[in-house]
Amino acid sequence: MKLGKNWVFAGLVAGSALVLTACSDSEAQSSSTSAEASAPVALDVYKSPTCGCCESWIEHADKHGFESAIHHPQDLNGVKDDLGIAPRFRSCHTAVTQDGYAFEGHVPAKLVQRFLDNPPEGALGLAVPGMPAGSPGMEMGDRFDPYPVVLLYKDGRFELYEEIDKQEMQY
């Protein structure tokens, strides 16, 4: 059973690059109660100016205790390169905390907060590769595709942080 999940995880990571163009412009291509109870966590969110799903994810994050400042860099992939986010883990937007932790793509706000409450040693952040249907910011009615949330390390290692199998696991 574990072998099957590993193959699914590998397939999701490998296939994520194929869906990124849906929300990219030509330049971009080269519920946590503890968060809500405390001061908002500042996020710098880097995205394409044409991406609507990024705006929806920002609304999700801000609703769950974050405060986002939006940036539209001319070279979005250059920002991701500078942060150390490997292409296979990329999505349409990247959020960065004041402490330098990166959250790539449609990571549920509750998992961002859980990570920030206890960041693993040597961690870079979390990623949801691609743009899974039904993830925060990618809502499509009742459609939901299970997806991995990947823990990224500064030295390039990665591991599964959490598998989101049901839509309600995100909130």
C-alpha positions in Angstrom: 0.0 0.0 0.0 2.8 2.4 0.8 4.4 1.7 -2.6 1.2 2.9 -4.3 1.1 6.1 -2.3 4.8 6.8 -3.1 4.0 6.4 -6.8 1.0 8.7 -6.6 3.2 11.2 -4.7 5.9 11.0 -7.3 3.4 11.3 -10.1 1.8 14.4 -8.6 5.2 16.1 -8.1 6.4 15.2 -11.6 3.1 16.2 -13.3 2.8 19.5 -11.5 4.8 21.4 -14.0 2.3 20.7 -16.7 -0.5 22.6 -15.0 1.5 25.7 -14.1 0.9 27.5 -17.4 -2.8 27.8 -16.7 -2.1 30.7 -14.3 1.2 32.1 -15.6 1.9 35.1 -17.8 4.8 34.9 -20.3 7.2 36.6 -17.9 6.4 34.2 -15.0 7.0 31.2 -17.1 11.0 32.0 -18.0 -8.0 27.5 9.8 -5.8 27.9 12.5 -7.3 29.3 15.7 -3.8 30.2 17.1 -3.2 32.4 14.0 -6.6 34.0 14.3 -6.2 34.7 18.1 -2.7 36.3 17.7 -1.4 39.2 15.6 -1.5 38.4 11.9 1.6 36.8 10.4 2.9 38.9 7.5 3.4 37.2 4.2 5.1 38.6 1.1 3.3 36.9 -1.8 4.9 36.9 -5.2 2.6 36.2 -8.1 1.7 37.0 -11.7 -0.6 40.1 -12.0 -2.9 38.0 -14.1 -3.5 35.1 -11.7 -6.9 34.9 -10.1 -6.4 31.7 -8.2 -3.5 33.4 -6.4 -5.8 36.2 -5.3 -8.3 33.5 -4.0 -5.5 31.8 -2.0 -4.4 35.2 -0.6 -8.1 35.8 0.6 -8.0 32.3 2.2 -4.7 33.0 4.0 -5.8 36.5 5.2 -9.1 35.1 6.4 -7.1 32.6 8.6 -4.8 35.0 10.4 -2.3 36.1 7.8 -1.7 39.6 6.3 -0.5 39.5 2.8 1.5 42.1 0.8 1.3 41.3 -2.9 4.3 41.6 -5.3 4.4 41.2 -9.1 8.0 40.6 -10.0 9.1 40.6 -13.6 10.9 37.3 -13.1 8.8 35.2 -10.8 10.9 32.1 -11.5 13.9 34.1 -10.5 12.3 34.8 -7.1 11.7 31.0 -6.7 15.3 30.3 -7.8 16.6 32.8 -5.2 14.5 31.1 -2.5 15.7 27.6 -3.4 12.4 26.2 -4.6 13.1 23.5 -7.1 11.1 23.6 -10.3 9.3 20.3 -9.6 7.7 21.8 -6.5 6.6 25.1 -8.0 3.1 26.5 -8.4 1.7 29.9 -9.4 2.6 31.9 -6.3 5.1 32.0 -3.4 4.5 33.4 0.1 7.5 34.3 2.3 7.4 35.1 6.0 9.6 37.7 7.7 11.8 34.8 8.9 12.4 33.6 5.4 10.1 30.5 5.3 8.6 29.9 1.9 5.1 28.5 1.1 4.8 27.5 -2.5 1.4 27.3 -4.1 -1.9 26.4 -2.6 -0.8 25.3 0.9 -3.8 25.4 3.3 -3.4 28.2 5.8 -3.8 25.8 8.8 -0.7 23.9 7.6 1.3 27.1 7.1 0.4 28.0 10.7 1.2 24.5 12.0 4.6 24.7 10.3 5.3 28.2 11.7 4.3 27.0 15.2 7.1 24.4 15.1 9.4 24.7 12.0 11.6 21.6 11.5 15.3 22.2 11.7 16.8 23.1 8.4 13.4 23.6 6.8 12.8 26.0 3.9 9.0 25.7 3.9 6.1 23.8 2.4 4.9 23.3 -1.1 1.8 22.1 -2.9 3.2 21.4 -6.4 1.0 22.4 -9.3 -2.5 23.6 -8.9 -4.7 20.8 -7.5 -8.5 21.2 -8.0 -10.3 21.9 -4.8 -7.2 23.2 -2.9 -7.5 26.6 -1.2 -7.8 29.2 -4.0 -8.5 26.5 -6.6 -12.1 25.7 -5.6 -14.2 24.2 -8.4 -17.6 23.4 -6.9 -17.6 19.9 -5.5 -14.5 18.9 -7.5 -11.5 17.9 -5.3 -8.3 16.1 -6.2 -6.2 14.7 -3.3 -2.7 16.3 -3.2 0.6 16.2 -1.2 1.9 19.0 0.9 5.7 18.7 0.7 8.2 19.7 3.3 11.2 21.4 1.7 14.6 21.6 3.3 17.3 24.3 2.6 19.8 21.5 1.6 17.4 20.3 -1.2 15.9 17.4 0.6 12.2 17.0 0.8 9.6 14.7 2.3 5.8 14.4 2.6 4.5 16.8 5.2 0.8 15.8 4.9 -1.4 14.1 2.3 -4.7 15.9 1.8 -7.1 13.2 0.9 -10.4 15.0 1.7 -11.5 18.6 1.1 -12.4 19.1 4.8 -8.8 18.3 5.8 -7.8 21.7 4.5 -9.7 23.9 6.9 
